[in-house]
């Protein structure tokens, strides 16, 4: 039985929430919208009329008659609007353009952001973004905005998330620098939150379902969706799973604790462990350059996925720690779905999925009540960029559900 989503008095919020119900429903009738929202049929008719007039919703047919007037079927007009998502990453800069449903219609990948400073990269981002829209024949006026995802992006004064891999981008005023160049509104968030939001929107997940996305790039992040919004916490730092302690006698972490997941299982740690295995670094051609640890990690992950025993052992060792941390998250939050996303899972994601499923299936406190789905995002490499585009869609079209993100 669907629990009605009771809406507040604001007409803007009501319209926003009804559009979100159409998004999650796929194909719905006005009667179903009234049942799910708790609004009167008259109110639903008025809101739907405005959405149709704006081209956001279309009528696609009619249900079979049950004796009275046939009910028309409503769906998103997916090509009515578009959004751009950009994923800032040291390994690659990924752009995607999505339609209103969050479906990727085009992408562009270019060199990462560790080559030059933010000011120079912003000019390149504006240029490449414009080129992509031209190639796809997407008019700028049909684009609702640009979302930007990045590791630990500052969400406002006092909320900067420092890390051992932090760069100038952590506190760079990206919105103010990029908006004048492209003539579109820009919103930004961290990559884990964007990946979770993308799964919510493009996967047509209803607002009543809570889930989390575990994101791996330079380190670990957790994006948590609750009630259709990204959970934030007191200082916009929900999701610091990389600093969950998984070994109280483990190595010291830069955060001041010991045995954090990041120090035992993240890419930088795996590369360091590979150099401790005699001859492995030379066989794989690892650089040992601390600024290229992601490239070294990818070589290890690919070799592990191919079955090279030492590399597989390193990935499996990491996966065991990640599985333990994920089990704790599932137990604390009573989740029934975890999605793995990000470039760190691109090559050896199956190893992590297997270990996490094994731990959760055997030891989750709620295993006798409900199963917990452990899934690998597809495509994992586009997860943050696609989610960033969704961030722009949500800010522009369903602002009632916006739980964070920054414009200025």
C-alpha positions as CSV (number, residue, x, y, z in Angstrom):
1,X,0.0,0.0,0.0
2,X,1.4,3.4,-1.0
3,X,1.6,5.9,1.8
4,X,0.3,9.3,0.7
5,X,3.0,12.0,0.4
6,X,1.2,14.9,2.2
7,X,2.1,18.2,0.6
8,X,2.5,21.6,2.2
9,X,0.5,24.7,1.3
10,X,3.1,26.3,-1.0
11,X,1.9,26.1,-4.6
12,X,5.5,26.0,-5.9
13,X,6.3,23.1,-3.6
14,X,3.1,21.3,-4.6
15,X,3.9,21.6,-8.3
16,X,7.5,20.5,-7.6
17,X,6.3,17.4,-5.6
18,X,3.7,16.4,-8.2
19,X,6.4,16.5,-11.0
20,X,8.6,14.3,-8.7
21,X,5.7,11.8,-8.4
22,X,5.4,11.7,-12.2
23,X,9.1,11.1,-12.4
24,X,9.2,8.2,-10.0
25,X,5.9,6.7,-11.3
26,X,6.9,6.5,-14.9
27,X,3.3,6.4,-16.1
28,X,0.6,7.6,-13.8
29,X,-2.9,8.9,-13.9
30,X,-4.4,11.9,-12.1
31,X,-6.3,9.6,-9.8
32,X,-3.0,7.9,-8.8
33,X,-1.4,11.3,-8.2
34,X,-4.2,12.3,-5.9
35,X,-3.9,9.1,-3.9
36,X,-0.2,9.3,-3.5
37,X,-0.1,13.0,-2.7
38,X,-3.2,13.4,-0.5
39,X,-4.4,16.3,-2.6
40,X,-7.9,16.7,-4.0
41,X,-8.6,15.7,-7.6
42,X,-9.3,19.4,-8.4
43,X,-5.9,20.5,-7.1
44,X,-4.2,17.7,-9.1
45,X,-6.0,18.7,-12.2
46,X,-4.9,22.3,-11.8
47,X,-1.2,21.4,-11.2
48,X,-1.1,18.9,-14.0
49,X,-2.6,21.5,-16.4
50,X,0.3,23.9,-15.6
51,X,2.9,21.1,-16.0
52,X,1.4,20.2,-19.4
53,X,1.3,23.9,-20.5
54,X,5.0,24.2,-19.6
55,X,5.8,21.1,-21.7
56,X,7.2,19.1,-18.7
57,X,4.4,16.5,-18.7
58,X,2.6,14.9,-21.6
59,X,-0.5,12.7,-22.0
60,X,0.5,9.5,-23.7
61,X,-2.8,7.6,-23.9
62,X,-5.8,6.3,-21.9
63,X,-6.6,3.4,-19.6
64,X,-9.3,1.0,-20.5
65,X,-12.7,2.3,-19.4
66,X,-14.3,0.8,-16.3
67,X,-17.7,2.3,-17.1
68,X,-17.0,6.0,-16.8
69,X,-14.6,8.5,-18.4
70,X,-11.3,6.9,-19.4
71,X,-8.3,8.1,-17.4
72,X,-5.4,9.6,-19.3
73,X,-1.9,8.4,-18.7
74,X,0.8,11.0,-17.7
75,X,4.5,10.8,-18.3
76,X,7.5,13.1,-18.2
77,X,8.2,14.9,-21.5
78,X,11.8,13.7,-21.3
79,X,13.2,15.9,-24.1
80,X,11.5,19.1,-22.9
81,X,14.6,20.0,-20.9
82,X,18.2,19.0,-20.5
83,X,21.0,19.3,-17.9
84,X,24.8,19.0,-17.9
85,X,26.8,17.2,-15.3
86,X,30.5,17.5,-14.8
87,X,32.7,15.2,-12.7
88,X,35.9,16.8,-11.5
89,X,38.5,14.0,-11.1
90,X,42.3,13.8,-11.2
91,X,42.1,10.9,-13.6
92,X,39.6,12.3,-16.0
93,X,37.1,15.1,-16.5
94,X,33.7,13.7,-17.5
95,X,30.8,15.6,-19.0
96,X,27.4,14.2,-19.6
97,X,24.2,15.7,-21.0
98,X,21.0,14.1,-19.7
99,X,17.3,14.5,-20.6
100,X,14.6,15.2,-18.1
101,X,14.5,11.6,-17.0
102,X,18.2,11.6,-16.2
103,X,19.1,9.5,-19.3
104,X,22.5,10.2,-20.7
105,X,22.2,11.4,-24.3
106,X,25.9,12.3,-24.8
107,X,29.2,12.4,-23.0
108,X,32.7,13.8,-23.3
109,X,35.9,12.7,-21.4
110,X,39.0,14.8,-21.3
111,X,42.2,14.9,-19.2
112,X,41.8,15.3,-15.4
113,X,42.1,18.4,-13.3
114,X,45.5,17.8,-11.8
115,X,47.4,19.3,-14.7
116,X,46.9,23.1,-14.1
117,X,45.2,25.3,-11.5
118,X,41.4,25.8,-11.2
119,X,41.3,29.2,-13.0
120,X,42.8,27.7,-16.1
121,X,40.7,24.6,-16.0
122,X,37.5,26.6,-15.7
123,X,38.1,28.1,-19.1
124,X,38.6,24.6,-20.5
125,X,35.4,23.4,-18.9
126,X,33.4,26.2,-20.4
127,X,34.9,25.6,-23.8
128,X,34.4,21.8,-23.8
129,X,30.9,22.0,-22.3
130,X,29.9,24.4,-25.1
131,X,31.4,22.1,-27.7
132,X,29.5,19.1,-26.4
133,X,26.1,20.9,-26.5
134,X,26.9,21.9,-30.1
135,X,27.8,18.4,-31.1
136,X,24.5,17.1,-29.6
137,X,22.5,19.9,-31.1
138,X,21.1,20.8,-27.7
139,X,20.1,24.5,-27.5
140,X,21.5,26.3,-24.5
141,X,18.1,27.8,-23.7
142,X,16.7,24.2,-23.2
143,X,19.4,23.5,-20.6
144,X,18.2,24.1,-17.0
145,X,21.6,24.2,-15.5
146,X,25.0,22.6,-14.9
147,X,25.8,20.4,-11.9
148,X,29.4,19.8,-10.8
149,X,30.6,16.8,-8.7
150,X,34.0,16.6,-7.0
151,X,35.7,15.0,-4.1
152,X,35.0,16.9,-0.9
153,X,33.8,20.1,-2.6
154,X,33.2,22.8,0.0
155,X,29.5,23.1,0.6
156,X,29.7,26.6,2.2
157,X,31.5,28.5,4.9
158,X,32.8,26.3,7.6
159,X,31.9,23.1,5.7
160,X,35.2,22.5,3.9
161,X,36.1,18.8,3.9
162,X,39.9,18.6,4.1
163,X,41.8,15.4,3.2
164,X,45.2,14.2,2.3
165,X,44.2,14.4,-1.3
166,X,42.7,17.9,-1.1
167,X,43.7,20.5,-3.8
168,X,42.9,24.1,-4.7
169,X,39.5,22.9,-5.9
170,X,38.4,22.3,-2.3
171,X,37.8,26.0,-1.7
172,X,37.8,27.4,-5.2
173,X,34.8,29.7,-6.0
174,X,33.7,27.5,-8.9
175,X,30.1,28.8,-9.2
176,X,31.2,32.4,-9.5
177,X,34.0,31.6,-12.0
178,X,32.0,29.3,-14.3
179,X,28.5,30.8,-14.4
180,X,29.5,34.0,-16.3
181,X,31.4,32.0,-18.9
182,X,28.5,29.6,-19.8
183,X,25.4,31.7,-19.0
184,X,23.8,28.9,-17.1
185,X,23.2,28.4,-13.3
186,X,25.7,26.1,-11.7
187,X,25.2,23.9,-8.6
188,X,27.8,21.7,-7.0
189,X,28.1,18.9,-4.5
190,X,30.5,16.1,-3.6
191,X,30.8,13.1,-5.9
192,X,29.2,10.5,-3.5
193,X,26.1,12.7,-3.0
194,X,25.8,13.2,-6.7
195,X,26.1,9.5,-7.5
196,X,23.3,8.8,-5.0
197,X,21.1,11.5,-6.4
198,X,21.6,10.1,-9.9
199,X,20.6,6.7,-8.9
200,X,17.4,8.1,-7.2
201,X,16.4,10.2,-10.3
202,X,17.3,8.0,-13.2
203,X,16.3,4.8,-11.4
204,X,12.8,6.3,-10.7
205,X,13.3,5.6,-7.0
206,X,10.3,6.9,-5.0
207,X,10.9,9.4,-2.2
208,X,9.7,6.8,0.3
209,X,12.7,4.6,-0.3
210,X,16.0,5.3,1.5
211,X,19.3,3.9,0.2
212,X,23.0,4.7,0.0
213,X,25.7,4.9,-2.7
214,X,29.2,3.9,-1.8
215,X,31.6,5.9,-4.0
216,X,35.3,5.2,-4.6
217,X,37.6,7.5,-6.3
218,X,40.7,8.8,-4.5
219,X,39.0,7.7,-1.3
220,X,35.6,6.5,0.0
221,X,32.5,8.5,0.3
222,X,28.9,7.6,1.1
223,X,25.9,9.4,-0.4
224,X,22.7,8.8,1.6
225,X,19.2,9.4,0.2
226,X,16.4,9.9,2.7
227,X,12.9,11.1,1.8
228,X,14.0,12.0,-1.7
229,X,16.9,14.3,-0.5
230,X,20.6,13.9,0.1
231,X,21.2,13.6,3.9
232,X,23.5,16.3,5.1
233,X,24.1,16.3,8.9
234,X,25.1,19.3,11.1
235,X,28.0,20.5,8.8
236,X,27.2,18.9,5.4
237,X,29.7,16.0,6.2
238,X,27.4,13.0,6.2
239,X,29.1,10.1,4.5
240,X,32.7,10.2,5.8
241,X,32.8,6.4,5.7
242,X,36.5,6.6,4.9
243,X,37.1,7.5,8.5
244,X,35.1,4.7,10.0
245,X,37.5,2.8,12.2
246,X,37.7,-0.8,11.1
247,X,40.9,-1.8,13.1
248,X,41.5,-0.2,16.4
249,X,45.1,-1.2,16.3
250,X,45.5,-0.2,12.7
251,X,47.8,2.5,11.2
252,X,47.6,6.2,12.3
253,X,45.3,8.2,10.0
254,X,45.9,11.9,9.1
255,X,42.6,12.7,10.8
256,X,44.1,11.8,14.2
257,X,42.4,8.4,14.6
258,X,43.8,4.9,14.0
259,X,42.7,2.1,11.7
260,X,40.4,4.2,9.4
261,X,39.0,2.5,6.3
262,X,40.9,5.0,4.1
263,X,44.3,4.0,5.6
264,X,43.7,0.3,5.1
265,X,41.6,-0.1,1.9
266,X,41.7,3.0,-0.3
267,X,43.7,3.2,-3.5
268,X,46.7,5.0,-2.0
269,X,46.9,2.2,0.7
270,X,46.6,-0.5,-1.9
271,X,49.4,1.0,-4.0
272,X,51.6,1.2,-0.9
273,X,50.9,-2.5,-0.1
274,X,51.8,-3.4,-3.7
275,X,55.3,-1.9,-3.3
276,X,55.8,-4.2,-0.2
277,X,55.4,-7.3,-2.4
278,X,58.8,-8.2,-3.9
279,X,58.9,-7.6,-7.7
280,X,55.2,-6.7,-8.2
281,X,55.7,-3.0,-8.7
282,X,58.3,-3.6,-11.5
283,X,56.2,-6.3,-13.1
284,X,53.2,-4.0,-13.3
285,X,55.2,-0.9,-14.2
286,X,54.0,1.1,-11.2
287,X,55.3,4.6,-11.1
288,X,55.6,5.1,-7.4
289,X,54.8,8.8,-8.0
290,X,52.5,10.0,-5.2
291,X,50.7,12.3,-7.7
292,X,49.9,9.3,-9.9
293,X,48.7,6.8,-7.3
294,X,45.3,6.5,-9.1
295,X,47.0,5.3,-12.3
296,X,49.0,2.8,-10.2
297,X,45.9,1.6,-8.5
298,X,44.1,1.1,-11.8
299,X,47.0,-1.2,-13.0
300,X,46.7,-3.2,-9.8
301,X,42.9,-3.5,-10.0
302,X,43.0,-4.6,-13.7
303,X,45.6,-7.2,-12.9
304,X,43.6,-8.4,-10.0
305,X,40.4,-8.6,-12.2
306,X,42.4,-10.7,-14.7
307,X,43.3,-13.1,-11.9
308,X,46.9,-12.2,-11.0
309,X,47.1,-13.8,-7.6
310,X,49.0,-11.1,-5.7
311,X,46.9,-8.2,-7.1
312,X,43.7,-10.1,-6.5
313,X,44.8,-10.7,-2.9
314,X,45.3,-6.9,-2.5
315,X,41.9,-6.1,-3.9
316,X,40.2,-8.8,-1.8
317,X,42.0,-7.6,1.3
318,X,40.6,-4.1,0.7
319,X,37.2,-5.5,-0.1
320,X,37.0,-7.3,3.3
321,X,37.5,-4.0,5.1
322,X,35.0,-2.3,2.9
323,X,32.5,-5.1,3.6
324,X,32.9,-4.7,7.3
325,X,32.3,-1.0,7.1
326,X,29.3,-1.4,4.8
327,X,27.8,-4.0,7.2
328,X,28.0,-1.4,10.0
329,X,26.3,1.2,7.8
330,X,23.5,-1.3,6.9
331,X,23.0,-2.2,10.6
332,X,23.0,1.4,11.8
333,X,20.7,2.8,9.1
334,X,18.5,-0.3,8.4
335,X,19.0,0.1,4.6
336,X,17.8,-2.4,2.0
337,X,19.9,-1.1,-0.9
338,X,23.6,-0.2,-1.3
339,X,24.9,0.9,-4.8
340,X,28.7,0.9,-5.5
341,X,29.8,3.6,-7.9
342,X,32.8,5.5,-9.1
343,X,36.0,5.0,-11.0
344,X,37.6,3.1,-8.2
345,X,35.2,0.2,-8.7
346,X,35.5,0.2,-12.5
347,X,37.9,-2.7,-12.8
348,X,37.6,-4.8,-9.7
349,X,34.1,-3.8,-8.5
350,X,32.9,-7.4,-8.7
351,X,35.4,-8.3,-5.9
352,X,33.9,-5.7,-3.6
353,X,30.3,-6.6,-4.5
354,X,31.0,-10.3,-3.7
355,X,32.6,-9.6,-0.3
356,X,29.9,-7.1,0.7
357,X,27.1,-9.4,-0.2
358,X,28.7,-12.2,1.7
359,X,29.0,-10.1,4.9
360,X,25.6,-8.5,4.7
361,X,23.8,-11.7,3.8
362,X,25.4,-13.5,6.8
363,X,25.5,-10.9,9.4
364,X,23.0,-8.0,8.8
365,X,20.8,-7.6,11.8
366,X,17.7,-7.4,9.6
367,X,18.5,-10.4,7.4
368,X,15.5,-12.2,8.7
369,X,13.2,-9.3,8.0
370,X,14.3,-8.0,4.5
371,X,17.1,-8.7,2.0
372,X,19.7,-6.0,1.3
373,X,20.5,-5.5,-2.4
374,X,24.2,-4.8,-3.2
375,X,24.6,-3.5,-6.7
376,X,27.3,-2.2,-8.9
377,X,26.3,1.0,-10.7
378,X,26.2,0.9,-14.5
379,X,27.9,2.8,-15.9
380,X,30.1,3.4,-12.8
381,X,32.4,5.9,-14.5
382,X,29.4,8.2,-15.3
383,X,27.8,7.9,-11.9
384,X,29.1,11.2,-10.5
385,X,28.7,13.2,-13.7
386,X,25.2,11.8,-14.3
387,X,24.3,12.5,-10.7
388,X,25.6,16.1,-11.1
389,X,23.2,16.6,-14.0
390,X,20.4,15.3,-11.8
391,X,21.5,17.8,-9.2
392,X,20.8,20.6,-11.7
393,X,17.5,19.1,-12.7
394,X,16.4,18.8,-9.0
395,X,17.3,22.4,-8.2
396,X,15.5,23.7,-11.3
397,X,12.4,21.4,-11.4
398,X,11.8,19.8,-8.0
399,X,13.3,22.3,-5.5
400,X,11.0,21.0,-2.7
401,X,13.4,18.0,-2.5
402,X,16.7,19.9,-2.5
403,X,18.6,19.0,0.6
404,X,21.8,20.7,-0.2
405,X,24.2,21.7,-2.9
406,X,25.6,25.1,-3.5
407,X,25.0,27.9,-6.0
408,X,27.1,30.7,-4.6
